[in-house]
Amino acid sequence: MNDHDYKEYISEETLMGPSCVRILKELLETHPLQLSREDMVLDLGCGKGLTSLVIARETGAKVYANDLWISAQENSARFESWGMENRIVPVCEDANELHFEKGQFRALLSVDAYHYFAGKKGFFEQKILPYLKSGAEVLIGVPGIKDGYAGRSEELLAAWLGSEACMFKSPKEWKEIIGRHERLDCAETWEMACFDDAWNEWLAMDQEYARGDLVHYETIIKPYTCLVGIHVRLK
Ligand SMILES: C[S@@+](CC[C@H](N)C(=O)[O-])C[C@H]1O[C@@H](n2cnc3c(N)ncnc32)[C@H](O)[C@@H]1O
């Protein structure tokens, strides 16, 4: 994947945190997906849909772009302006109450969103697994806390994140949260290598939230946090 292909789509409007394009590049390069045009992929928590664009172009599959805060109408207009209206389907639903067909998806991807709704044991098994086909692949990238500081998110991150600090889990904690299930072939988590690039691209934005993050970058974000990669393959 060449991240330069997406430069023209990255803007103050579409970027919502550490660069989702860098995060997807690492996820897709470490775990390449073999998908066809007929396959369906769920982009869970797609935000403004930049992730959905990358997934659709890099995999060739049809992408269901689901988000809670951004309306389907808003994303629909963006996908049309990108000429992707036939390849990306906008959906606005809470990840806790999805209404897709059972066994619909060959893959699920989620960038910088999964921590908002999936931090409890049982979520993956109850809310995600039913929608995945046998042999499906799951690739997730979320901000988290380094393993060395696991369990200390509220103490170390509250000055930056307030009550959302508890959502930041470490790679080992995420592996436990995904849990075990007879349908899982493998599940692994890791500290992503793209941390510096992803954050630098975001902090360079002339954007209110990026400026807020910049204040805490050297003292909190860089020393204590990481980006957690999660890969799950089904039998
Ligand atoms: C920081 S944005 C990331 C968006 C996009 N994936 C990206 O990387 O640019 C987090 C997204 O998670 C979505 N989200 C939060 N809670 C959700 C929920 N319960 N169900 C679906 N989406 C949710 C929000 O709507 C928001 O757009």
The ligand as an SDF file (V2000), in Angstrom:
LIG
                    3D

 27 29  0  0  0  0  0  0  0  0999 V2000
  -11.8120    8.8960   16.4130 C   0  0  0  0  0  0  0  0  0  0  0  0
  -13.1220    8.4480   15.3430 S   0  0  0  0  0  0  0  0  0  0  0  0
  -12.2770    7.3840   14.2140 C   0  0  0  0  0  0  0  0  0  0  0  0
  -12.9350    7.3250   12.9020 C   0  0  0  0  0  0  0  0  0  0  0  0
  -12.2200    6.5640   11.7930 C   0  0  0  0  0  0  0  0  0  0  0  0
  -12.1930    5.1260   11.9950 N   0  0  0  0  0  0  0  0  0  0  0  0
  -10.8200    7.0790   11.6300 C   0  0  0  0  0  0  0  0  0  0  0  0
   -9.8810    6.4280   12.0650 O   0  0  0  0  0  0  0  0  0  0  0  0
  -10.6960    8.1580   11.0490 O   0  0  0  0  0  0  0  0  0  0  0  0
  -14.0310    7.3000   16.3600 C   0  0  0  0  0  0  0  0  0  0  0  0
  -15.3680    6.8990   15.7680 C   0  0  0  0  0  0  0  0  0  0  0  0
  -15.9320    5.8660   16.5830 O   0  0  0  0  0  0  0  0  0  0  0  0
  -17.3230    5.9560   16.4240 C   0  0  0  0  0  0  0  0  0  0  0  0
  -18.0430    5.3070   17.5190 N   0  0  0  0  0  0  0  0  0  0  0  0
  -17.9680    5.5740   18.8360 C   0  0  0  0  0  0  0  0  0  0  0  0
  -18.8340    4.8040   19.5200 N   0  0  0  0  0  0  0  0  0  0  0  0
  -19.4910    4.0530   18.6040 C   0  0  0  0  0  0  0  0  0  0  0  0
  -20.5040    3.0610   18.6810 C   0  0  0  0  0  0  0  0  0  0  0  0
  -21.0330    2.7020   19.8440 N   0  0  0  0  0  0  0  0  0  0  0  0
  -20.9160    2.4880   17.5360 N   0  0  0  0  0  0  0  0  0  0  0  0
  -20.3920    2.8420   16.3400 C   0  0  0  0  0  0  0  0  0  0  0  0
  -19.4120    3.7660   16.2030 N   0  0  0  0  0  0  0  0  0  0  0  0
  -18.9680    4.3640   17.3230 C   0  0  0  0  0  0  0  0  0  0  0  0
  -17.6220    7.4310   16.4210 C   0  0  0  0  0  0  0  0  0  0  0  0
  -18.8470    7.6660   15.7720 O   0  0  0  0  0  0  0  0  0  0  0  0
  -16.3860    8.0360   15.7500 C   0  0  0  0  0  0  0  0  0  0  0  0
  -16.6370    8.4670   14.4370 O   0  0  0  0  0  0  0  0  0  0  0  0
  1  2  1  0
  2  3  1  0
  2 10  1  0
  3  4  1  0
  4  5  1  0
  5  6  1  0
  5  7  1  0
  7  8  2  0
  7  9  1  0
 10 11  1  0
 11 12  1  0
 11 26  1  0
 12 13  1  0
 13 14  1  0
 13 24  1  0
 14 15  1  0
 14 23  1  0
 15 16  2  0
 16 17  1  0
 17 18  1  0
 17 23  2  0
 18 19  1  0
 18 20  2  0
 20 21  1  0
 21 22  2  0
 22 23  1  0
 24 25  1  0
 24 26  1  0
 26 27  1  0
M  CHG  2   2   1   9  -1
M  END
$$$$
